[in-house]
Amino acid sequence: MEKPKFKTVQEVLAAGEGLPERYLHAPTGDGEVQPLNTAVPEMDIPAIDLSLLLSASADGREELSKLHSALSTWGVVQVMNHGITEAFLDKIYKLTKEFFELPTEEKQKCAREIGSIQGYGNDMILWDDQVLDWIDRLYITTYPEDQRQLKFWPQVPLGFRETLHEYTMMQRIVIEQFFKAMARSLELEENSFLDMYGESATMDTRFNMYPPCPRPDKVIGVKPHADGSAFTLLLPDKDVEGLQFQKDGKWYKAPVVPDTILINVGDQMEIMSNGIYKSPVHRVVTNREKERISVATFCIPGADKEIQPVDELVSEARPRLYKTVKKYVELYFKYYQQGRRPIEAALI
């Protein structure tokens, strides 16, 4: 059961009452724990040319090989030549910033309701001792169109709704191309993953605002987690770092590359690929001086679909690793707030 809602981070800062303890992470385990804002090395991930991935040329094959290598080691790639102009991505960023700059009462018109994920505010509080993330967000189901709840779609700033609809349709093309490219990179028929993803798949877009934080050493923007999606498209802040991925127990920062979309594998794609493509654990750290904005779109298989390893990726040499799962995202949110990985429940 959800606990009563807490103030948004912007409201906490406006009240000027200092930093509530609910945001402070207590050290865990023995020995010296590194502050959350300790400097970390940059990830070595390629920028992949999406326009080449579906080409039969030698360049296309080379690009597929880069994709395979990145997704099987990091589970993350930067995608360029994705068909969405830089000017349009800047517009999304600008509208997101304008929304979070609105007066509280205007933003509250889209407020999240108790028991629901969609809307403006902060994430659900499920436990009394849950440590809160330093983030305000607007979470909206954008596709299929008949599942849109327009009461959560801001009417201000002007053009927000129309631009989000346009962005959703552009992302659909990227999603289809990326699913086909992943299948080709594993030498599968190109619709292998798309067919399992299903016609009734949903897209959820989450607009994130991380205000400047007085204690970046002790407060986290988003706690470590892997995504419950098939994969996630992220428009990161162009100027402010913060996103970090974990590999072999160490944290690395994601590079900021203008005009690219960052795509990371989610748990359901790890299951479909029988563990070849990794769903990486990631987090967002905070910044003392600067706010940070990002926009994430989660590609979620249809609730009616059974998600399981594709038959061709199961063999004697590589036995099946995962059970068949359905409605994975429902299980996901419960585990996330406990800091546990729901994919563990899917392992055979």
C-alpha positions in Angstrom: 0.0 0.0 0.0 1.2 3.5 -0.9 2.1 5.8 2.0 1.1 9.5 2.0 2.8 11.6 -0.6 5.9 13.7 0.3 6.6 17.2 -1.0 8.4 17.5 -4.3 12.1 18.3 -4.3 11.3 21.8 -5.7 8.9 22.4 -2.9 11.4 21.2 -0.3 14.0 23.7 -1.7 11.4 26.5 -1.9 10.5 26.0 1.8 14.1 26.6 2.8 13.8 24.3 5.8 17.1 22.4 5.1 17.5 18.9 3.9 15.0 16.3 5.2 16.6 13.2 6.6 14.4 11.1 4.3 16.8 11.8 1.4 20.0 10.8 3.2 21.6 7.5 2.4 23.0 5.7 5.4 26.3 3.9 4.8 25.9 0.2 4.2 28.2 -2.7 5.2 31.6 -2.5 6.6 34.6 -0.3 6.0 34.7 3.1 4.3 31.9 3.8 1.9 32.7 6.2 -1.0 30.6 9.4 -1.1 28.0 9.2 -3.9 29.7 12.0 -5.8 33.1 10.4 -6.0 34.7 10.9 -9.5 34.3 7.8 -11.7 35.8 6.9 -15.1 33.9 7.3 -18.3 32.3 4.3 -20.0 33.8 3.2 -23.3 30.7 2.7 -25.4 30.4 3.3 -29.2 28.2 5.7 -31.0 26.2 3.5 -33.4 24.8 4.7 -36.7 21.2 3.6 -36.7 20.9 4.2 -40.5 23.6 1.7 -41.2 22.3 -1.1 -38.9 19.7 -2.3 -41.4 22.0 -2.1 -44.4 23.5 -5.2 -46.0 26.8 -3.4 -46.8 30.1 -4.1 -45.2 29.7 -0.9 -43.1 26.3 -2.3 -41.9 27.9 -5.6 -40.8 30.6 -3.7 -39.0 28.0 -1.6 -37.2 26.0 -4.7 -36.2 29.2 -6.2 -34.8 29.8 -3.0 -32.7 26.2 -3.2 -31.5 26.6 -6.8 -30.4 29.8 -6.1 -28.6 28.4 -3.0 -26.7 25.1 -4.7 -25.7 26.7 -7.9 -24.5 29.3 -6.1 -22.4 27.7 -2.8 -21.2 24.0 -3.2 -22.3 24.2 0.4 -23.5 24.8 2.3 -26.8 24.7 5.9 -28.1 22.7 6.0 -31.3 23.3 8.7 -34.0 21.6 9.2 -37.3 18.3 8.2 -35.7 16.1 10.4 -37.9 15.2 12.9 -35.2 16.7 16.4 -35.7 18.8 18.1 -33.1 16.5 21.1 -33.2 13.5 18.8 -32.3 15.4 17.2 -29.4 16.3 20.7 -28.2 12.6 21.5 -28.3 11.7 18.5 -26.1 14.4 19.6 -23.6 13.2 23.2 -23.6 9.6 22.2 -23.0 10.6 19.9 -20.2 12.6 22.7 -18.5 9.7 25.1 -19.0 7.2 22.7 -17.4 9.3 22.3 -14.3 9.7 26.1 -14.0 6.0 26.6 -13.8 4.3 27.6 -10.5 3.5 24.6 -8.3 -0.2 25.0 -8.7 0.1 24.8 -12.5 2.1 21.6 -12.3 -0.3 20.1 -9.7 -3.0 20.1 -12.4 -1.2 17.0 -13.7 -0.5 15.6 -10.2 0.0 11.9 -9.7 -2.8 10.2 -7.9 -2.3 7.8 -4.9 -1.8 4.3 -6.2 -0.9 5.4 -9.7 2.5 5.9 -11.5 1.3 8.4 -14.0 1.4 12.1 -13.5 3.6 14.8 -11.9 5.3 14.6 -8.5 7.5 12.0 -7.0 7.6 8.2 -7.0 5.4 6.1 -4.7 6.5 5.7 -1.1 5.8 2.1 -0.2 7.7 1.8 3.1 8.1 4.1 6.1 11.9 3.9 6.0 12.2 4.3 2.2 15.0 6.7 1.2 13.7 9.2 -1.2 15.3 10.0 -4.6 16.2 13.7 -5.3 14.0 14.0 -8.4 10.7 15.4 -9.5 9.1 13.8 -12.5 6.2 13.8 -14.9 5.4 10.2 -16.0 3.0 9.7 -18.9 1.8 6.7 -21.0 2.2 7.9 -24.6 1.3 4.9 -26.7 -1.0 3.2 -27.7 -3.0 6.4 -28.2 -6.2 4.8 -26.7 -4.4 4.4 -23.4 -3.5 8.0 -23.1 -4.8 9.7 -20.0 -4.8 13.3 -21.1 -5.4 14.7 -17.6 -1.7 14.0 -17.0 -0.6 15.7 -20.2 0.3 19.4 -19.5 -1.6 22.1 -21.4 1.1 24.5 -20.4 3.7 25.2 -21.7 1.9 25.6 -25.0 2.8 23.0 -27.6 3.8 20.4 -25.0 1.1 17.9 -25.9 1.5 18.2 -29.7 5.3 17.9 -29.4 5.1 14.9 -27.2 2.7 13.2 -29.6 5.1 14.0 -32.5 8.1 12.7 -30.5 6.3 9.5 -29.6 5.6 8.8 -33.3 9.2 9.5 -34.2 10.4 7.2 -31.4 8.2 4.4 -32.7 10.2 4.2 -35.9 13.5 4.2 -33.9 12.1 1.4 -31.6 11.2 -0.8 -34.6 14.6 -0.3 -36.3 16.4 -1.0 -33.1 14.5 -4.3 -32.4 15.3 -5.4 -35.9 19.0 -4.5 -35.6 19.3 -6.4 -32.3 17.8 -9.5 -33.9 20.1 -9.2 -36.9 23.1 -8.7 -34.6 22.3 -12.1 -33.1 21.7 -13.7 -36.6 18.0 -14.1 -36.0 15.1 -13.4 -38.3 14.6 -9.6 -37.9 11.1 -9.7 -36.4 12.1 -12.3 -33.7 12.0 -9.7 -30.9 9.3 -7.5 -32.4 6.8 -10.4 -32.6 7.3 -11.1 -28.9 7.2 -7.4 -28.0 3.7 -7.4 -29.5 1.2 -5.1 -31.2 -0.2 -4.0 -27.8 3.2 -2.8 -26.4 3.2 0.4 -24.5 5.5 3.4 -24.4 5.9 5.4 -21.1 7.8 8.7 -21.2 9.3 10.1 -18.0 10.4 13.7 -17.8 13.0 14.0 -15.1 14.2 17.1 -13.1 17.1 16.9 -10.6 17.3 20.2 -8.8 20.7 21.3 -7.4 21.4 19.3 -4.2 23.1 20.5 -1.0 24.6 17.1 -0.2 25.5 15.3 -3.4 27.8 13.0 -1.3 24.8 11.6 0.6 21.7 12.1 -1.6 21.0 10.2 -4.9 19.0 11.4 -7.9 17.8 7.8 -8.8 18.8 4.8 -6.7 20.6 1.9 -8.4 18.2 -0.2 -10.6 17.9 -1.9 -13.9 15.0 -1.1 -16.2 11.9 -3.3 -16.4 11.4 -2.4 -20.1 12.5 -4.2 -23.2 14.8 -1.3 -23.7 14.8 2.4 -22.8 15.5 5.5 -25.0 17.1 8.3 -23.1 17.6 12.0 -24.0 20.3 12.9 -21.4 21.1 16.5 -20.3 23.6 17.9 -22.8 25.6 19.9 -20.2 25.3 18.2 -16.9 26.6 14.7 -16.2 24.9 12.4 -13.6 24.0 9.1 -15.2 26.2 6.2 -14.2 26.3 2.5 -15.2 27.7 -0.4 -13.2 30.0 -3.0 -14.7 31.8 -5.7 -12.8 30.9 -4.0 -9.5 32.3 -0.6 -10.5 30.5 2.6 -11.5 31.2 4.5 -14.8 29.8 7.7 -16.1 27.9 7.8 -19.3 29.5 10.1 -21.9 27.6 13.2 -23.0 27.4 13.1 -26.8 25.3 15.8 -28.5 22.5 14.7 -30.9 22.6 11.1 -29.8 19.9 9.1 -28.0 21.2 6.7 -25.4 19.6 3.3 -25.5 20.0 0.8 -22.7 18.8 -2.8 -22.6 16.0 -3.6 -20.0 15.3 -6.8 -18.1 12.8 -8.1 -20.6 15.3 -7.8 -23.5 17.9 -9.6 -21.4 15.3 -12.4 -20.9 14.4 -12.5 -24.7 18.1 -12.7 -25.6 18.7 -15.5 -23.1 21.1 -13.3 -21.2 23.4 -12.4 -24.1 22.4 -8.8 -24.0 22.7 -7.3 -20.5 20.2 -5.1 -18.6 22.7 -2.8 -16.8 22.3 -1.5 -13.3 22.4 2.3 -13.4 21.9 5.3 -11.1 21.8 9.1 -11.2 24.0 11.2 -8.9 23.2 14.7 -7.9 25.0 18.0 -8.5 25.5 20.8 -5.9 25.4 23.7 -8.4 23.4 22.7 -11.4 20.0 21.2 -12.1 19.8 18.3 -14.6 17.0 17.4 -17.0 16.5 14.2 -18.9 13.7 12.4 -20.8 13.4 8.6 -20.8 11.0 6.5 -22.8 10.4 2.9 -21.7 9.4 0.4 -24.3 7.3 -2.2 -22.5 6.0 -5.4 -24.1 2.2 -5.9 -24.2 0.8 -7.1 -20.9 -0.8 -10.1 -22.7 2.6 -11.2 -24.1 4.7 -14.1 -22.6 8.3 -13.0 -22.6 10.9 -15.8 -22.8 14.2 -16.5 -24.4 13.9 -16.8 -28.2 14.2 -20.5 -29.2 17.2 -20.0 -31.5 19.2 -18.6 -28.6 18.8 -21.7 -26.4 21.1 -24.6 -27.1 23.1 -27.3 -25.2 26.0 -24.9 -25.2 23.8 -22.1 -23.9 20.9 -23.6 -21.8 17.8 -21.5 -21.2 18.5 -19.1 -18.3 15.0 -17.6 -17.7 11.5 -18.6 -17.1 8.6 -17.3 -19.1 7.3 -14.0 -17.6 4.1 -12.0 -18.0 3.2 -8.5 -16.7 6.8 -8.1 -15.6 6.5 -4.4 -14.8 4.0 -4.9 -12.1 6.5 -7.1 -10.2 9.2 -4.6 -11.1 8.1 -1.5 -9.1 7.8 -3.5 -5.8 11.3 -4.8 -6.1 12.8 -1.4 -7.2 11.9 0.4 -4.0 13.5 -2.4 -2.0 16.7 -2.1 -4.0 16.3 -5.7 -5.3 16.5 -6.9 -8.9 13.3 -8.4 -10.2 15.1 -10.3 -12.9 16.4 -12.6 -10.2 12.8 -13.9 -9.8 12.8 -14.8 -13.5 16.0 -16.9 -13.3 15.6 -20.7 -13.7 
